[in-house]
Amino acid sequence: MTTDGEQQPDIEAQSDVPTKRMLSWAKNSTVYRLGRKMMTEKELFDAVSRKAKEKFEDITPAQVKATATFAVTFAHEIKGLDDAAYAGIKTRSAVRSGKSKRVIAQKLSAKGIDSEIAIAALEESNDLFAAVVFARKRGFGPFRRSDLDEQRKVKELSAFARQGFSFEIGKRVFAMSRDEAEELVLSGPQ
């Protein structure tokens, strides 16, 4: 209380600086999360922010931001975050599962990967290989088991377009023989 009878606000509750307990929790949370799966800076920041709001009742928005920023900084110090490595791994995996460069770029962007890092990772990807993998999964093009009529052709080319492949890539896959397509898949993405 002040001399005139007013209550003094609780300085700790209104502080923009996280408490020692919050920072200790942020370190433990970071180690736990990165031990379970590879994350981007944005994913870690968002996860720590969300959990901090649940864990600490009187946490201010500034404390949430400072705690999450501390977690990201700590993750870099222990070499637990590497957005370039993350982008490379996710890109190679997506190509092997039949995803186009366009779809991969959208997913990397949604994960908070910087556009320059995404572009560098996508340079290694091969849309033709990914399109052949996609065609094999769906039984399209050279992997088709039934005759091709105009309606089926439109349906298959539309599926390629929805997956982010260009019309030219779709036509190239359609022009391949089954042996050429199988050879391309077996040779792997180049």
N, C-alpha and C positions, 0 to 999 in steps of 0.2 A: 504494500500500500504506500501511496505517496502521502505527503504531509496534509494534503487537502482531502484525504479520504478516498481518492480514486484508486482503483486497482491498476497495478502496472501490468502491461501485457507480458505474456510468457515469451521471453526472447528466444528461447530454444525452439518453440513451436513455430515462430514466424521467420526463422532463419532460412536463408537460401542455401546454406552450406549443409551438406549431409552430415549426419552424426557418425561417430566412429562405428557404431553398430551397423548403420546402413552401408558403409564402405566395406566393412568386414563381410557382410552378407553379399554384397556385390561381387567381391572376389570369389567367394565360395560358389555363388551362382554361376559365375563365368566359367570357372573350372569344371563344374558339373555339366553345364550345357555344351561346352566345347569337347568334353570327354564323351558325350553321347553322339554328337554329329558335327560335321563341318558347317560353319555358319558364315554369313557375310556380316560386315559391320552393321548394316541396317537391321538384319535379323536379330543380332545380339542386342543392339540398342533397344529395339522394339520389345523383345522378350523381357529384358531386365526392367524396362519402364513399366510394362504391364504387370509384372509380378511385384514390383516395388509398391505399386498402388494398392495391391491386395494385401501385402505383408505389413506395411506400416500405415496405421490408421490416419495419423495427422501429417502425412508427408505433403509438402507443398509441390506444386508443379515445377518450381525451380530446383527443388531437391531431387525430384524424379529425374529431371534432365541431367543434373550434375552427377547423380548416382550412375545413370546409364552411360554417360560420357566417361566416367571413371572406369566402368567395367570394360568399355571398348579400349581405353588406353592400357589398362592392365592386360587385356588379351593380346594386344600388340607387344607389350613388354615380354610376355612369356611365349611369344611367337605362335600364338594360337589362332590368329586371324591372318588370312592372305587371300584377298579378293581375287587376285590374278590366278592363283592356283585353283581356287574354287570355280572360277569361270572356265578354266581349261578342263577341269575334271567334268563339270556339268555339261560342257559342250561336247566332249568326246562321248560321254554316255548317251546324250540325246541323239547324236548322229547315229550311233550304233543301234538305237531303238527306232530310227526312222523319222526323226524330226528335222524340219527344214531350218535353214539359217534364220529365216524371219521369225519362226516360232521360238527358236532358242534365244534370239535377241530379246524378244518380248519377255520371256521368262527371266532372263538375267536382269533386265531392267526392273522388273517387278521385285526382284530380290535385292535391289539397291546397288547393283554393280555399275560402276562408272562406264559411260559409253566408250571411252578409249580402251578400257580393259576388255570390254565385251568385243569390240572390233578386233582387237589383237587375238582373242581366243577364237573368234569365228573365222579368222584367216585360215586356220588349220582344217576347218570343216569342209566336207564334200557333199554338196546337195544331191549330186547324181547317185552317190552311194546310199545316202539316206532315203532317196526316193525309191530306189530298188528295194531296200529293206521294207519300206512302207508298203510297196506293191506286193512283196512276198507275204507280209502279215495279213493283208486284206484279200489276197488272191486276185490281184489286178494285173493287167498287162501280160507279160510273159508267163505269169503264174496262174493265169485264168484257166479254169477247168471247163468252161462252157464256151459256146460260140459268141463272138462279138457282134451285137447288133447296135444300131445307132443309139438306142436308149441306154444301153449298158455303157457304151463308150462315153456318152455325156455324163453319166453317173460317176464313172471312174475318174474322168478328167476333173470333174467338179470336186471330188474327194481330194485329189492332189492339190487343187487350188485352195481348198479350205485348210489344208495342212501347211500352206505357205509356199508350195512349190510353184515355179513359173510354168507357163504353158509349154515352153520349149523343153523343160526338163520332163514334163509329163509325156510329151511326144517322143522324146528320146527313149524313155522307159518302154513305151508302147512299141517302138520299133525294134527293140532287142529281142533276140531269141531267148528261150529259156536257158540254154547253155551259157550264153553271154552274161545273162543276169546272174546266174549261179556263180560263174567265174568271178564277176565283180564283187559279189558278196563274200566269196571265199578269200579274195585278195585283201579285203579289208579297206577301210577308208584311207585314201592317200592324200 
